[in-house]
Amino acid sequence: MSYLEQSLGQLARRIPGATGLFDAHQLDFCCAGNRSLRTATQSLGIDPQPLVEALQALEQRATPEPAQDWSSASDAQLIAHLLVRYHAVHREQLPELIRLARRVEQVHGDREDCPNGLADHLEAMAQELDSHMRKEELVLFPMITQGRGGMANMPIAAMRAEHDDHGNELHRLDALTQGITPPRDACTTWRALYTGLRSFRDDLIQHIHTENNILFERFAPAQVL
């Protein structure tokens, strides 16, 4: 089925990031989520083609990447991949997830299964993750690309410790959301939030793996316990 024939609700639930795209164009995927993308754009006089192309790009990004052996990439290639595939993507993901979480908490906060506290937790994660990535972008990655990776033991140790903190934050996220599993009667916004959370969690895990087990191992091999 083409994107145009799918409902806004279906697209919001299925494609991480679609909710932000719809909000930017004032397309109501929640209360009017049963309208097709074609009908919704026609009612507002919007050209649907740019939206279709944006949805295609979002869906491609959410599709698992073909297995690639990044261990054979150069330092510069690997760092460029990390910056584009993970650093930029996390900075795009988290503001929308925070917005959706606040909406769910505001509307469903009196329910026992509502993930109350999730928005604040995501906001704290966003601040900590942005600080972490800036340290890599401004200090560690330039050291490596300038050929001084052999002197980066201390920065790498600090980044690994912060990765452990990120892992603990993911455990907390999992606890708040019952394993990122929406209730059976969850609304479209709630389901879209959890779709985005699963994508963010999987991306962050792969991000940490690529740094800890590939890039950092080249300069400061971890001690095997």
C-alpha positions as CSV (number, residue, x, y, z in Angstrom):
1,M,0.0,0.0,0.0
2,S,1.4,3.4,-0.9
3,Y,2.1,6.0,1.7
4,L,-0.8,8.2,0.4
5,E,-3.3,5.4,1.0
6,Q,-2.2,4.7,4.5
7,S,-3.7,6.5,7.5
8,L,-1.8,9.1,9.4
9,G,-2.2,6.9,12.5
10,Q,-0.7,3.9,10.7
11,L,2.2,5.9,9.5
12,A,2.8,7.5,12.9
13,R,2.8,4.1,14.6
14,R,5.0,2.4,12.1
15,I,7.7,5.0,11.1
16,P,9.9,6.6,13.9
17,G,10.0,10.4,13.3
18,A,6.7,10.6,11.3
19,T,5.0,12.4,14.2
20,G,7.3,15.3,14.1
21,L,6.9,15.5,10.3
22,F,3.1,15.6,10.7
23,D,3.2,18.2,13.4
24,A,5.3,20.4,11.3
25,H,2.6,20.4,8.6
26,Q,-0.3,20.5,11.1
27,L,-1.5,17.0,10.2
28,D,-3.5,15.6,13.1
29,F,-2.3,12.0,13.5
30,C,-4.0,11.5,16.8
31,C,-7.7,12.7,16.8
32,A,-7.9,12.4,13.0
33,G,-5.5,9.6,12.6
34,N,-8.0,7.5,10.5
35,R,-7.6,9.9,7.6
36,S,-5.3,8.8,4.7
37,L,-2.3,10.9,4.0
38,R,-3.9,11.8,0.6
39,T,-7.1,13.0,2.2
40,A,-5.4,14.9,5.0
41,T,-3.0,16.8,2.6
42,Q,-5.8,17.5,0.2
43,S,-7.9,19.0,3.0
44,L,-5.1,21.4,3.8
45,G,-4.0,22.1,0.2
46,I,-0.6,20.6,0.9
47,D,1.5,19.0,-1.9
48,P,1.9,15.4,-0.6
49,Q,5.0,14.5,-2.6
50,P,7.6,16.1,-0.2
51,L,5.9,14.4,2.7
52,V,6.1,11.0,0.9
53,E,9.8,11.5,0.2
54,A,10.4,12.5,3.8
55,L,8.6,9.4,5.1
56,Q,10.6,7.2,2.7
57,A,13.8,8.7,4.1
58,L,12.6,8.1,7.7
59,E,11.6,4.6,7.0
60,Q,14.9,3.8,5.3
61,R,16.8,5.1,8.3
62,A,14.7,2.9,10.6
63,T,15.4,-0.2,8.4
64,P,18.2,-2.4,9.9
65,E,21.4,-1.7,8.0
66,P,23.1,-4.5,6.0
67,A,25.9,-6.0,8.0
68,Q,29.0,-4.0,7.4
69,D,32.4,-4.7,8.8
70,W,33.4,-1.3,10.2
71,S,36.5,-2.9,11.7
72,S,38.1,-2.6,8.3
73,A,37.2,1.1,7.9
74,S,39.8,3.8,8.4
75,D,39.6,5.9,11.5
76,A,38.4,8.9,9.5
77,Q,35.7,6.8,7.8
78,L,34.5,5.3,11.1
79,I,34.3,8.7,12.8
80,A,32.4,10.2,9.9
81,H,29.9,7.3,10.1
82,L,29.5,7.8,13.8
83,L,28.8,11.5,13.4
84,V,26.2,11.1,10.7
85,R,24.5,7.9,11.6
86,Y,24.4,8.3,15.4
87,H,25.4,11.8,16.7
88,A,23.1,13.7,14.3
89,V,20.3,11.2,14.6
90,H,20.2,11.2,18.4
91,R,19.9,15.0,18.3
92,E,17.0,14.7,16.0
93,Q,15.3,11.8,17.8
94,L,15.2,13.0,21.4
95,P,13.4,16.4,21.2
96,E,10.5,14.6,19.4
97,L,10.4,11.8,21.9
98,I,10.4,14.2,24.8
99,R,7.5,16.1,23.2
100,L,5.5,12.9,22.7
101,A,6.2,11.7,26.2
102,R,5.0,14.9,27.7
103,R,1.8,14.6,25.7
104,V,1.2,11.0,26.8
105,E,1.8,12.0,30.5
106,Q,-0.5,15.0,30.3
107,V,-3.4,13.0,28.7
108,H,-2.9,9.6,30.5
109,G,-1.1,10.5,33.7
110,D,-3.9,9.2,35.9
111,R,-3.5,5.7,34.5
112,E,-1.4,3.1,36.4
113,D,0.4,2.0,33.3
114,C,1.3,5.6,32.1
115,P,5.1,6.1,32.0
116,N,5.0,9.0,34.3
117,G,8.5,10.5,34.6
118,L,9.5,9.4,31.1
119,A,9.7,12.9,29.6
120,D,12.0,14.2,32.4
121,H,14.1,11.0,32.1
122,L,14.5,11.6,28.3
123,E,15.3,15.2,28.8
124,A,18.1,14.3,31.3
125,M,19.3,11.7,28.8
126,A,19.3,14.3,26.0
127,Q,21.4,16.7,28.0
128,E,23.9,14.0,29.1
129,L,24.2,12.5,25.7
130,D,24.7,15.9,24.0
131,S,27.4,16.7,26.5
132,H,29.0,13.3,25.9
133,M,28.9,13.7,22.1
134,R,30.4,17.2,22.2
135,K,33.4,15.9,24.2
136,E,34.0,13.3,21.5
137,E,33.5,15.9,18.7
138,L,35.7,18.5,20.2
139,V,38.4,16.5,21.9
140,L,38.6,12.8,21.3
141,F,37.7,12.5,17.6
142,P,40.1,15.3,16.6
143,M,42.9,13.6,18.5
144,I,42.3,10.4,16.6
145,T,42.0,12.0,13.1
146,Q,45.2,14.0,13.8
147,G,47.1,10.9,14.5
148,R,47.3,11.2,18.3
149,G,45.0,8.3,19.1
150,G,47.8,6.6,21.0
151,M,47.7,9.5,23.5
152,A,43.9,9.2,24.1
153,N,43.8,6.6,26.8
154,M,42.3,9.0,29.4
155,P,39.6,10.5,27.1
156,I,38.7,7.0,26.0
157,A,38.4,5.8,29.6
158,A,36.1,8.7,30.4
159,M,33.9,8.0,27.3
160,R,33.6,4.3,28.2
161,A,32.5,5.2,31.7
162,E,29.9,7.6,30.3
163,H,28.7,4.8,28.0
164,D,28.1,2.7,31.1
165,D,26.0,5.5,32.5
166,H,24.0,5.6,29.2
167,G,23.4,1.8,29.6
168,N,22.0,2.4,33.1
169,E,19.7,5.1,31.7
170,L,18.4,2.7,29.1
171,H,17.6,0.2,31.9
172,R,15.6,3.0,33.6
173,L,13.8,3.7,30.3
174,D,12.9,0.1,30.0
175,A,11.5,0.0,33.5
176,L,9.4,3.1,33.0
177,T,7.8,1.7,29.8
178,Q,7.3,-2.0,30.7
179,G,10.0,-3.0,28.2
180,I,8.8,-0.3,25.8
181,T,5.5,-2.2,25.4
182,P,2.4,-0.1,25.0
183,P,-0.9,-1.2,26.6
184,R,-3.3,-2.9,24.3
185,D,-5.6,0.2,24.3
186,A,-2.9,2.7,23.8
187,C,-3.7,5.7,21.6
188,T,-1.8,6.5,18.4
189,T,0.5,9.0,20.2
190,W,1.4,6.5,22.8
191,R,2.2,3.8,20.2
192,A,4.2,6.3,18.1
193,L,6.2,7.3,21.2
194,Y,7.1,3.7,21.9
195,T,8.0,3.0,18.2
196,G,10.4,6.0,18.4
197,L,11.8,4.8,21.8
198,R,12.6,1.4,20.4
199,S,14.4,2.9,17.4
200,F,16.4,5.3,19.8
201,R,17.3,2.4,22.1
202,D,18.5,0.2,19.3
203,D,20.5,3.1,17.8
204,L,22.2,4.0,21.0
205,I,23.2,0.4,21.7
206,Q,24.7,0.1,18.3
207,H,26.4,3.5,18.7
208,I,28.0,2.4,22.0
209,H,29.1,-0.9,20.5
210,T,30.7,0.7,17.5
211,E,32.7,3.1,19.7
212,N,33.6,0.7,22.5
213,N,34.3,-2.4,20.6
214,I,35.7,-1.1,17.3
215,L,37.1,2.5,17.5
216,F,38.3,2.6,21.0
217,E,39.8,-0.9,20.8
218,R,42.3,0.4,18.3
219,F,43.9,2.8,20.8
220,A,43.0,1.5,24.3
221,P,42.0,-2.2,24.3
222,A,39.6,-2.9,27.2
223,Q,40.8,-5.2,29.9
224,V,39.1,-8.6,29.7
225,L,37.7,-9.5,33.1
